[in-house]
């Protein structure tokens, strides 16, 4: 079986967020236990598994995502990676007759779509995350090693705490206690702040820590931007923004807020194309 590793939310290899992608020709997923073993073996933030659906339905492909330890309800970068693989192969031509190449995915988080652009970017259509102001949980500031300016709970699809910090430097210099982060949140924490210099090509920065799904720090998190987009759009007064996830690998996510939907745009590049023998 063919296994691809795709770097998402980047146009350069060895940056962005790598995802495993496996496409099945049959119209059903293999055993859950096997997919969990594969995801653990690949050992990336997420591995995506997809199979085609019958023509004429609300979606073209069924899509699931697994971290090394668990299945998740929503994942942006592995969806982008899957759409990139489909675009680069004949599968997309068989899966959809849409003139613009849009592919619709049936997922645990609802139907999500991916539309390619002429420049190679792919735009994902995801549900916007609801944001609810909350008091900072006990121990959160100590776990992060930084004082929150404000904390918001996010929707059940992502289940994170969005934590605003004072400035970009505070986000970049975080060295959190990962185990304590896990105790203070459900999936984890999105730390964010405004860009120090928007002239550098991004409006805000973030870093994401998800120890409760086996990811100490996620390199670039599409799903987190469904919360970051409404958060920063409300503060900056613009529907179209660019976020920099300031992890060691780094990546850019262009966001467009459309009410209860958020568009996430970025590039992807395949770095490994091999054979899974197990």
Secondary structure as UniProt FT lines:
FT   STRAND          2..8
FT   TURN            13..14
FT   STRAND          17..24
FT   HELIX           32..42
FT   STRAND          46..52
FT   TURN            55..56
FT   STRAND          61..66
FT   STRAND          71..72
FT   HELIX           77..87
FT   HELIX           91..95
FT   TURN            99..100
FT   STRAND          103..107
FT   TURN            108..109
FT   STRAND          110..116
FT   TURN            118..119
FT   STRAND          122..127
FT   STRAND          132..134
FT   TURN            138..139
FT   HELIX           140..144
FT   STRAND          150..153
FT   TURN            156..158
FT   STRAND          160..164
FT   HELIX           168..172
FT   HELIX           178..184
FT   STRAND          188..194
FT   HELIX           198..200
FT   STRAND          204..210
FT   HELIX           211..213
FT   STRAND          215..218
FT   TURN            222..224
FT   HELIX           225..236
FT   STRAND          240..245
FT   STRAND          251..258
FT   TURN            259..260
FT   STRAND          261..266
FT   STRAND          268..275
//
